[in-house]
């Protein structure tokens, strides 16, 4: 599924497409609708970048075992594990 966000919406909100994706990812993560792994992937952030963004906002990590497994698989795929 694709979602088209009109440019005038982004301009009215004074936000970039990347910033909006980050906001959506964080909101869904906080509502426990998606895992941290899915949230950071959607936002286009690596683990540390996303965790830093959460820390800057005072949002605690809810790191589930499946999140850890997803991160391990990503690191293996990238050849960093």
ChimeraX commands (.cxc) that place a marker at each C-alpha (Angstrom):
marker #1 position 0.00,0.00,0.00 radius 0.5
marker #1 position 1.20,3.46,-0.80 radius 0.5
marker #1 position 0.12,6.65,0.88 radius 0.5
marker #1 position 0.43,9.95,-0.93 radius 0.5
marker #1 position 0.92,13.00,1.23 radius 0.5
marker #1 position 0.29,16.23,-0.70 radius 0.5
marker #1 position 3.12,18.75,-0.65 radius 0.5
marker #1 position 0.76,21.46,0.63 radius 0.5
marker #1 position 0.04,19.29,3.69 radius 0.5
marker #1 position 3.76,19.00,4.44 radius 0.5
marker #1 position 4.23,22.72,3.85 radius 0.5
marker #1 position 1.31,23.60,6.14 radius 0.5
marker #1 position 2.74,21.37,8.86 radius 0.5
marker #1 position 6.22,22.79,8.22 radius 0.5
marker #1 position 7.61,19.26,8.11 radius 0.5
marker #1 position 9.57,17.22,5.60 radius 0.5
marker #1 position 8.58,13.80,4.34 radius 0.5
marker #1 position 11.41,12.24,6.38 radius 0.5
marker #1 position 10.29,14.06,9.53 radius 0.5
marker #1 position 6.70,12.92,9.02 radius 0.5
marker #1 position 7.81,9.31,8.61 radius 0.5
marker #1 position 9.76,9.60,11.86 radius 0.5
marker #1 position 6.75,11.08,13.67 radius 0.5
marker #1 position 4.48,8.30,12.40 radius 0.5
marker #1 position 6.99,5.63,13.38 radius 0.5
marker #1 position 7.40,7.03,16.89 radius 0.5
marker #1 position 3.65,7.42,17.39 radius 0.5
marker #1 position 2.92,3.85,16.34 radius 0.5
marker #1 position 5.81,2.58,18.47 radius 0.5
marker #1 position 4.54,4.47,21.52 radius 0.5
marker #1 position 1.07,3.04,20.98 radius 0.5
marker #1 position 2.66,-0.45,20.83 radius 0.5
marker #1 position 1.22,-1.01,17.36 radius 0.5
marker #1 position 4.63,-1.76,15.83 radius 0.5
marker #1 position 7.94,-2.99,17.16 radius 0.5
marker #1 position 11.00,-0.81,17.50 radius 0.5
marker #1 position 12.56,-2.73,14.59 radius 0.5
marker #1 position 9.63,-1.93,12.29 radius 0.5
marker #1 position 9.47,1.66,13.52 radius 0.5
marker #1 position 13.13,2.40,12.88 radius 0.5
marker #1 position 13.01,0.69,9.48 radius 0.5
marker #1 position 9.97,2.76,8.45 radius 0.5
marker #1 position 11.68,5.92,9.68 radius 0.5
marker #1 position 14.86,5.06,7.76 radius 0.5
marker #1 position 16.99,5.08,10.90 radius 0.5
marker #1 position 19.53,2.62,12.22 radius 0.5
marker #1 position 19.21,1.24,15.75 radius 0.5
marker #1 position 21.31,3.92,17.42 radius 0.5
marker #1 position 19.73,6.81,15.52 radius 0.5
marker #1 position 16.23,5.69,16.42 radius 0.5
marker #1 position 17.11,5.01,20.05 radius 0.5
marker #1 position 18.75,8.43,20.30 radius 0.5
marker #1 position 15.60,10.05,18.88 radius 0.5
marker #1 position 13.49,8.24,21.46 radius 0.5
marker #1 position 15.87,9.27,24.25 radius 0.5
marker #1 position 15.78,12.91,23.11 radius 0.5
marker #1 position 12.00,12.78,23.47 radius 0.5
marker #1 position 12.10,11.01,26.84 radius 0.5
marker #1 position 10.52,7.85,25.41 radius 0.5
marker #1 position 11.64,4.64,27.06 radius 0.5
marker #1 position 12.51,1.54,25.09 radius 0.5
marker #1 position 10.10,-1.35,24.99 radius 0.5
marker #1 position 12.59,-3.82,23.56 radius 0.5
marker #1 position 10.89,-7.16,22.98 radius 0.5
marker #1 position 12.68,-10.43,22.15 radius 0.5
marker #1 position 11.38,-10.29,18.57 radius 0.5
marker #1 position 12.91,-6.82,18.23 radius 0.5
marker #1 position 16.26,-8.18,19.31 radius 0.5
marker #1 position 15.98,-11.06,16.85 radius 0.5
marker #1 position 15.06,-8.66,14.01 radius 0.5
marker #1 position 18.08,-6.49,14.86 radius 0.5
marker #1 position 20.38,-9.53,14.93 radius 0.5
marker #1 position 19.08,-10.65,11.54 radius 0.5
marker #1 position 19.64,-7.17,10.12 radius 0.5
marker #1 position 23.20,-7.08,11.46 radius 0.5
marker #1 position 23.88,-10.51,9.97 radius 0.5
marker #1 position 22.46,-9.42,6.63 radius 0.5
marker #1 position 24.73,-6.39,6.70 radius 0.5
marker #1 position 27.72,-8.53,7.65 radius 0.5
marker #1 position 28.18,-6.80,11.00 radius 0.5
marker #1 position 27.45,-9.80,13.23 radius 0.5
marker link #1:1,2 radius 0.2
marker link #1:2,3 radius 0.2
marker link #1:3,4 radius 0.2
marker link #1:4,5 radius 0.2
marker link #1:5,6 radius 0.2
marker link #1:6,7 radius 0.2
marker link #1:7,8 radius 0.2
marker link #1:8,9 radius 0.2
marker link #1:9,10 radius 0.2
marker link #1:10,11 radius 0.2
marker link #1:11,12 radius 0.2
marker link #1:12,13 radius 0.2
marker link #1:13,14 radius 0.2
marker link #1:14,15 radius 0.2
marker link #1:15,16 radius 0.2
marker link #1:16,17 radius 0.2
marker link #1:17,18 radius 0.2
marker link #1:18,19 radius 0.2
marker link #1:19,20 radius 0.2
marker link #1:20,21 radius 0.2
marker link #1:21,22 radius 0.2
marker link #1:22,23 radius 0.2
marker link #1:23,24 radius 0.2
marker link #1:24,25 radius 0.2
marker link #1:25,26 radius 0.2
marker link #1:26,27 radius 0.2
marker link #1:27,28 radius 0.2
marker link #1:28,29 radius 0.2
marker link #1:29,30 radius 0.2
marker link #1:30,31 radius 0.2
marker link #1:31,32 radius 0.2
marker link #1:32,33 radius 0.2
marker link #1:33,34 radius 0.2
marker link #1:34,35 radius 0.2
marker link #1:35,36 radius 0.2
marker link #1:36,37 radius 0.2
marker link #1:37,38 radius 0.2
marker link #1:38,39 radius 0.2
marker link #1:39,40 radius 0.2
marker link #1:40,41 radius 0.2
marker link #1:41,42 radius 0.2
marker link #1:42,43 radius 0.2
marker link #1:43,44 radius 0.2
marker link #1:44,45 radius 0.2
marker link #1:45,46 radius 0.2
marker link #1:46,47 radius 0.2
marker link #1:47,48 radius 0.2
marker link #1:48,49 radius 0.2
marker link #1:49,50 radius 0.2
marker link #1:50,51 radius 0.2
marker link #1:51,52 radius 0.2
marker link #1:52,53 radius 0.2
marker link #1:53,54 radius 0.2
marker link #1:54,55 radius 0.2
marker link #1:55,56 radius 0.2
marker link #1:56,57 radius 0.2
marker link #1:57,58 radius 0.2
marker link #1:58,59 radius 0.2
marker link #1:59,60 radius 0.2
marker link #1:60,61 radius 0.2
marker link #1:61,62 radius 0.2
marker link #1:62,63 radius 0.2
marker link #1:63,64 radius 0.2
marker link #1:64,65 radius 0.2
marker link #1:65,66 radius 0.2
marker link #1:66,67 radius 0.2
marker link #1:67,68 radius 0.2
marker link #1:68,69 radius 0.2
marker link #1:69,70 radius 0.2
marker link #1:70,71 radius 0.2
marker link #1:71,72 radius 0.2
marker link #1:72,73 radius 0.2
marker link #1:73,74 radius 0.2
marker link #1:74,75 radius 0.2
marker link #1:75,76 radius 0.2
marker link #1:76,77 radius 0.2
marker link #1:77,78 radius 0.2
marker link #1:78,79 radius 0.2
marker link #1:79,80 radius 0.2
marker link #1:80,81 radius 0.2
view
